[in-house]
């Protein structure tokens, strides 16, 4: 995950907001043939985020813009615990 965050910070690529496993999930043990074992949990977190960003799946956005939206609409509003509930990566959102 550290390598992925380093890449995102350095390259600031456009990201496609997807509803299935992506390249970040590539080596995750919960990725079973392209479907997350915890898909129900992940999908609900994603939908709560997209709602706060006023975006939808398949939208494209630069990493820096997505990060700004997350800060403005979730982190600075003290909504992280509500939006992300039991996400094990939640602490990375403070980076």
Long-range contacts (C-beta under 8 A, 24 or more apart in sequence): 1-89, 1-92, 5-92, 5-95, 8-63, 9-63, 11-63, 12-62, 12-63, 12-64, 13-62, 13-63, 14-60, 14-61, 14-62, 14-63, 15-60, 15-61, 15-62, 15-63, 15-66, 16-58, 16-59, 16-60, 17-46, 17-50, 17-55, 17-56, 17-57, 17-58, 17-59, 17-60, 17-61, 18-57, 18-58, 19-43, 19-46, 19-57, 41-85, 41-86, 41-87, 45-83, 45-84, 45-85, 45-87, 48-82, 48-83, 48-84, 49-74, 49-83, 52-79, 52-83
